[in-house]
């Protein structure tokens, strides 16, 4: 993956928020839907774009697909993910996303939970 592809993926606000959340660990579509408060179809569309450009990887867990950052990112991607983490700590929108992520993670079964209702 080259720098042009990385920046094309990160130039969209929703994709940037998704990638930032993934720097904190794997998530499924329903988690993104709940945290970002956007429709499932839109989340899936952005995740498909990121997957096509090798910005995310997937693993199947039963009927659910879990998204994560690449296990072996390119040096360019790794540097940009570090920069993203450094830059987003002072931004209100990203802090709110992480607050919602923390709320989900407080659920005892959050890694097992995937579905339309909130676990918290």
N, CA and C of each residue as an Amber inpcrd file, in Angstrom:
protein
   360
   0.8470000  -1.1740000   0.0000000   0.0000000   0.0000000   0.0000000
   0.8930000   1.2370000   0.0000000   0.6280000   2.1470000  -0.9240000
   1.4360000   3.3560000  -0.9960000   0.7320000   4.5160000  -0.2920000
   1.4370000   5.6220000  -0.1830000   0.8980000   6.7790000   0.5330000
  -0.3730000   7.3290000  -0.0960000  -0.4550000   7.3190000  -1.4170000
  -1.6520000   7.8250000  -2.0940000  -2.8690000   7.0240000  -1.6560000
  -2.7690000   5.6990000  -1.6510000  -3.8860000   4.8480000  -1.2190000
  -4.2510000   5.1160000   0.2400000  -3.2530000   5.2570000   1.0850000
  -3.5140000   5.5160000   2.5040000  -4.3060000   6.8010000   2.6600000
  -3.8530000   7.8640000   2.0150000  -4.5310000   9.1520000   2.1750000
  -5.8930000   9.1840000   1.4950000  -6.0600000   8.4370000   0.4090000
  -7.3860000   8.3430000  -0.2040000  -8.3600000   7.6610000   0.7460000
  -7.8900000   6.6750000   1.4680000  -8.7520000   5.9890000   2.4390000
  -9.0720000   6.8820000   3.6310000  -8.1100000   7.6640000   4.0690000
  -8.2890000   8.4700000   5.2740000  -8.8990000   9.8440000   5.0170000
  -9.1450000  10.1950000   3.7550000  -9.6670000  11.5380000   3.4730000
 -11.1610000  11.6650000   3.7570000 -11.8250000  10.5660000   4.0600000
 -13.2450000  10.5910000   4.3980000 -13.3960000  10.5550000   5.9210000
 -14.2510000  11.4070000   6.4630000 -14.4310000  11.5180000   7.9160000
 -14.8450000  10.1840000   8.5450000 -15.8000000   9.4990000   7.9430000
 -16.2770000   8.2420000   8.5230000 -15.1850000   7.1840000   8.4960000
 -14.4740000   7.0770000   7.3940000 -13.3890000   6.0920000   7.3230000
 -12.2780000   6.4260000   8.3130000 -12.0010000   7.6940000   8.4800000
 -10.9910000   8.1190000   9.4480000 -11.4170000   7.7190000  10.8650000
 -12.6890000   7.9060000  11.1760000 -13.2090000   7.5210000  12.4980000
 -13.1410000   6.0060000  12.6860000 -13.4720000   5.2540000  11.6420000
 -13.4150000   3.7890000  11.7150000 -11.9820000   3.3280000  11.9720000
 -11.0480000   3.8460000  11.2110000  -9.6480000   3.4420000  11.3770000
  -9.1540000   3.8270000  12.7690000  -9.5310000   5.0020000  13.2360000
  -9.1240000   5.4130000  14.5800000  -9.6600000   4.4420000  15.6320000
 -10.9080000   4.0250000  15.5000000 -11.4700000   3.0540000  16.4450000
 -10.7170000   1.7280000  16.3770000 -10.3420000   1.3260000  15.1870000
  -9.6330000   0.0530000  15.0330000  -8.2240000   0.0810000  15.6210000
  -7.6690000   1.2640000  15.8410000  -6.3650000   1.3200000  16.5080000
  -6.4830000   0.8400000  17.9510000  -7.7120000   0.7160000  18.4500000
  -7.9590000   0.2560000  19.8230000  -8.4080000  -1.1970000  19.8710000
  -8.4570000  -1.8620000  18.7220000  -8.7910000  -3.2790000  18.6860000
  -9.8730000  -3.6050000  17.6850000 -10.0740000  -4.9050000  17.4310000
 -11.0530000  -5.3590000  16.4390000 -12.4900000  -5.0500000  16.8540000
 -13.3320000  -4.7930000  15.8480000 -14.7500000  -4.5020000  16.0770000
 -15.5760000  -5.0860000  14.9390000 -16.8620000  -5.2690000  15.1920000
 -17.7680000  -5.7150000  14.1300000 -18.6370000  -4.5400000  13.6850000
 -19.3790000  -4.7460000  12.6380000 -20.2040000  -3.6840000  12.0560000
 -21.1540000  -3.0870000  13.0900000 -21.7630000  -3.9390000  13.9180000
 -22.7350000  -3.4180000  14.8840000 -22.0730000  -2.4890000  15.8980000
 -20.8160000  -2.7330000  16.2340000 -20.1110000  -1.8250000  17.1420000
 -19.9040000  -0.4630000  16.4780000 -19.4600000  -0.4760000  15.2230000
 -19.2840000   0.7910000  14.5080000 -20.6090000   1.5290000  14.3940000
 -21.6500000   0.7980000  14.0850000 -22.9800000   1.3800000  13.9300000
 -23.3950000   2.0860000  15.2190000 -23.1740000   1.4360000  16.3360000
 -23.5570000   2.0020000  17.6250000 -22.6780000   3.1950000  17.9970000
 -21.3870000   3.0850000  17.7990000 -20.4630000   4.1570000  18.1780000
 -20.6190000   5.3770000  17.2790000 -20.6910000   5.1590000  15.9690000
 -20.7330000   6.2680000  15.0120000 -22.1400000   6.7960000  14.7740000
 -23.1450000   6.0250000  15.2060000 -24.5520000   6.3900000  15.0300000
 -24.8790000   6.6600000  13.5560000 -24.4950000   5.6940000  12.7210000
 -24.8170000   5.7630000  11.3000000 -25.4040000   4.4210000  10.8780000
 -26.1700000   4.3970000   9.7900000 -26.8120000   3.1540000   9.3510000
 -25.8050000   2.0540000   9.0110000 -26.2430000   0.8200000   9.2090000
 -25.4070000  -0.3490000   8.9400000 -24.9050000  -0.3570000   7.5040000
 -25.7520000   0.0130000   6.5640000 -25.3560000   0.0000000   5.1500000
 -24.1870000   0.9500000   4.8930000 -24.2150000   2.1090000   5.5290000
 -23.1340000   3.0780000   5.3420000 -21.8340000   2.5700000   5.9770000
 -21.9460000   1.9780000   7.1610000 -20.7660000   1.4000000   7.8120000
 -20.1600000   0.3280000   6.9100000 -21.0040000  -0.5670000   6.4190000
 -20.5290000  -1.6570000   5.5620000 -19.8750000  -1.1360000   4.2900000
 -20.4300000  -0.0840000   3.7270000 -19.8690000   0.5100000   2.5100000
 -18.4500000   1.0270000   2.7730000 -18.2730000   1.7260000   3.8770000
 -16.9450000   2.2580000   4.2040000 -15.9600000   1.1400000   4.5360000
 -16.4280000   0.1280000   5.2530000 -15.5550000  -1.0020000   5.5750000
 -15.1470000  -1.7590000   4.3110000 -16.0610000  -1.8940000   3.3680000
 -15.7390000  -2.5560000   2.0960000 -14.6630000  -1.7680000   1.3440000
 -14.7690000  -0.4440000   1.3590000 -13.7700000   0.4030000   0.7110000
 -12.4050000   0.2080000   1.3720000 -12.3890000   0.2260000   2.7000000
 -11.1340000   0.0500000   3.4290000 -10.5420000  -1.3430000   3.1890000
 -11.4050000  -2.3340000   3.1170000 -10.9330000  -3.7010000   2.8730000
 -10.3590000  -3.8260000   1.4590000 -11.0370000  -3.2440000   0.4920000
 -10.5730000  -3.2780000  -0.9010000  -9.1710000  -2.6800000  -1.0200000
  -8.9050000  -1.6490000  -0.2170000  -7.6090000  -0.9730000  -0.2650000
  -6.6360000  -1.4900000   0.8010000  -6.9670000  -2.6430000   1.3840000
  -6.0970000  -3.3400000   2.3350000  -5.7700000  -2.5340000   3.5880000
  -6.7110000  -1.6830000   3.9850000  -6.5460000  -0.9250000   5.2320000
  -7.1030000  -1.6880000   6.4230000  -7.9790000  -2.6580000   6.1680000
  -8.5210000  -3.5000000   7.2360000  -8.4890000  -4.9560000   6.7930000
  -8.4870000  -5.8280000   7.7870000  -8.5800000  -7.2670000   7.5540000
  -9.8430000  -7.7720000   8.2340000 -10.2980000  -8.9290000   7.8180000
 -11.5020000  -9.4940000   8.4180000 -11.2500000 -10.9180000   8.8900000
 -12.0000000 -11.2800000   9.9200000 -12.0530000 -12.6650000  10.3710000
 -13.5120000 -12.9790000  10.6540000 -13.8940000 -14.2010000  10.4090000
 -15.2760000 -14.6120000  10.6370000 -15.3920000 -15.1950000  12.0370000
 -16.4690000 -14.8060000  12.7190000 -16.7730000 -15.3210000  14.0530000
 -18.2350000 -15.7360000  14.0270000 -18.4790000 -16.9860000  13.7240000
 -19.8560000 -17.4410000  13.5370000 -20.4280000 -16.7750000  12.3010000
 -21.5350000 -16.0700000  12.4740000 -22.1480000 -15.3570000  11.3510000
 -21.6350000 -13.9250000  11.2300000 -20.7680000 -13.5070000  12.1470000
 -20.3000000 -12.1270000  12.1790000 -18.9240000 -11.9940000  11.5530000
 -18.6630000 -10.8270000  10.9830000 -17.3460000 -10.5180000  10.4340000
 -16.7150000  -9.4650000  11.3340000 -15.5330000  -9.7730000  11.8150000
 -14.8110000  -8.8780000  12.7100000 -13.7270000  -8.1690000  11.8980000
 -13.6620000  -6.8460000  12.0530000 -12.7030000  -6.0240000  11.3120000
 -11.5560000  -5.6190000  12.2290000 -10.3630000  -5.6070000  11.6610000
  -9.1810000  -5.1820000  12.4030000  -8.2000000  -4.5370000  11.4330000
  -7.2210000  -3.8590000  11.9980000  -6.1520000  -3.3100000  11.1770000
  -5.2520000  -4.4570000  10.7290000  -4.5120000  -4.2760000   9.6520000
  -3.6350000  -5.3500000   9.1760000  -2.6510000  -5.8070000  10.2590000
  -2.4710000  -7.1100000  10.3650000  -1.5350000  -7.6690000  11.3460000
  -0.1010000  -7.2390000  11.0420000   0.2000000  -7.1030000   9.7570000
   1.5360000  -6.6720000   9.3370000   1.3960000  -5.4500000   8.4270000
   1.1740000  -4.2630000   9.0260000   1.0110000  -3.0690000   8.1870000
   2.3260000  -2.6710000   7.5210000   2.1920000  -2.0150000   6.3870000
   3.3830000  -1.4830000   5.7260000   3.9700000  -0.3920000   6.6200000
   5.2490000  -0.0800000   6.4640000   5.8400000   0.9970000   7.2680000
   5.0960000   2.3270000   7.0930000   4.6200000   2.6060000   5.8650000
   3.8820000   3.8450000   5.6230000   2.5690000   3.8580000   6.4050000
   1.8550000   2.7420000   6.3810000   0.5940000   2.6650000   7.1100000
   0.8410000   2.7580000   8.6050000   1.8420000   2.0520000   9.0910000
   2.1620000   2.0760000  10.5190000   2.4710000   3.5010000  10.9890000
   3.2460000   4.2410000  10.2220000   3.5830000   5.6210000  10.5740000
   2.3430000   6.5030000  10.5810000   1.4580000   6.3060000   9.6120000
   0.2480000   7.1190000   9.5440000  -0.7450000   6.7650000  10.6480000
  -0.8060000   5.5050000  11.0500000  -1.6770000   5.1210000  12.1640000
  -1.1870000   5.7420000  13.4650000   0.1250000   5.7780000  13.6580000
   0.7000000   6.4250000  14.8440000   0.3610000   7.9070000  14.8410000
   0.5160000   8.5420000  13.6930000   0.1820000   9.9610000  13.5580000
  -1.2970000  10.1950000  13.8450000  -2.1470000   9.3190000  13.3340000
  -3.5880000   9.4300000  13.5640000  -3.8900000   9.3850000  15.0550000
  -3.3040000   8.4370000  15.7660000  -3.5320000   8.3440000  17.2070000
  -3.0640000   9.6070000  17.9200000  -1.9220000  10.1340000  17.5290000
  -1.3960000  11.3450000  18.1520000  -2.2830000  12.5560000  17.8760000
  -2.8010000  12.6490000  16.6580000  -3.5790000  13.8210000  16.2470000
  -5.0100000  13.8170000  16.7700000  -5.5800000  12.6500000  16.9890000
  -7.0000000  12.5900000  17.3380000  -7.2770000  12.7580000  18.8250000
  -6.2590000  12.7060000  19.6580000  -6.4990000  12.8040000  21.1030000
  -7.0650000  14.1550000  21.5110000  -6.8030000  15.1850000  20.7400000
  -7.2900000  16.5140000  21.1040000  -8.5730000  16.9050000  20.3670000
  -9.0980000  16.0330000  19.5250000 -10.2970000  16.3420000  18.7500000
 -11.5410000  15.8030000  19.4520000 -12.5260000  16.6680000  19.6390000
 -13.7370000  16.3160000  20.3860000 -14.4710000  15.1170000  19.7820000
 -14.6450000  15.0850000  18.4770000 -15.3830000  14.0080000  17.8200000
 -14.7220000  12.6500000  18.0900000 -13.4070000  12.5940000  17.9670000
 -12.6930000  11.3350000  18.1810000 -12.7250000  10.9300000  19.6540000
 -12.6320000  11.9030000  20.5560000 -12.7340000  11.5860000  21.9890000
 -14.1080000  11.0210000  22.3140000 -15.1610000  11.5860000  21.7140000
 -16.5170000  11.0790000  21.9440000 -16.6660000   9.6570000  21.3990000
 -16.0770000   9.3810000  20.2430000 -16.0980000   8.0160000  19.7000000
 -15.4560000   7.0460000  20.6910000 -14.3190000   7.4380000  21.2520000
 -13.6150000   6.5560000  22.1810000 -14.3750000   6.3930000  23.4910000
 -15.1090000   7.4190000  23.8970000 -15.9550000   7.3060000  25.0890000
 -17.0540000   6.2840000  24.8450000 -17.6770000   6.3320000  23.6630000
 -18.7180000   5.3510000  23.3300000 -18.1210000   3.9430000  23.2070000
 -16.9130000   3.8410000  22.6630000 -16.2360000   2.5450000  22.5870000
 -15.9900000   1.9940000  23.9910000 -15.5220000   2.8460000  24.8880000
 -15.2600000   2.4060000  26.2650000 -16.5390000   1.9230000  26.9350000
 -17.6560000   2.5770000  26.6490000 -18.9380000   2.1610000  27.2230000
 -19.3030000   0.7540000  26.7430000 -19.0990000   0.5030000  25.4680000
 -19.3750000  -0.8310000  24.9230000 -18.4370000  -1.8590000  25.5510000
 -17.1680000  -1.5010000  25.7000000 -16.1830000  -2.4370000  26.2390000
 -16.4230000  -2.7630000  27.7090000 -17.1680000  -1.9210000  28.4140000
 -17.4910000  -2.1970000  29.8190000 -18.4720000  -3.3480000  29.9590000
 -19.1920000  -3.6480000  28.9030000 -20.1270000  -4.7710000  28.9370000
 -19.3230000  -6.0580000  29.0770000 -19.7530000  -6.9190000  29.9710000
 -18.9950000  -8.1420000  30.2390000 -18.8770000  -9.0280000  29.0020000
 -19.8680000  -8.9610000  28.1180000 -19.8510000  -9.8290000  26.9400000
 -19.6930000  -9.0490000  25.6400000 -19.0410000  -7.8910000  25.6860000
 -18.9850000  -7.0340000  24.5000000 -18.3190000  -7.7170000  23.3110000
 -17.3380000  -8.5760000  23.5370000 -16.6760000  -9.2520000  22.4140000
 -17.5570000 -10.3410000  21.8260000 -18.5090000 -10.8190000  22.6170000
 -19.4240000 -11.8510000  22.1360000 -20.6720000 -11.2400000  21.5170000
 -20.9570000  -9.9910000  21.8690000 -22.2030000  -9.3510000  21.4590000
 -22.1310000  -8.8430000  20.0330000 -23.0890000  -9.1830000  19.2610000
 -23.2830000  -8.5920000  17.9440000 -24.7660000  -8.6760000  17.6540000
 -25.3850000  -7.5630000  17.4400000 -26.8080000  -7.5830000  17.1650000
 -27.4150000  -6.2080000  17.1710000 -28.7200000  -6.1300000  16.9390000
 -29.3830000  -4.8480000  16.7750000 -29.6250000  -4.0820000  18.0630000
 -29.6190000  -4.7480000  19.2190000 -29.9070000  -4.0140000  20.4470000
 -28.6170000  -3.6760000  21.1790000 -28.6780000  -2.6370000  21.9640000
 -27.5160000  -2.2280000  22.7280000 -27.2870000  -3.1900000  23.8840000
 -26.0410000  -3.4830000  24.1670000 -25.7350000  -4.3780000  25.2850000
 -25.5850000  -3.6000000  26.5810000 -25.5450000  -2.3060000  26.5050000
 -25.3340000  -1.5000000  27.7090000 -26.5480000  -0.6570000  28.0370000
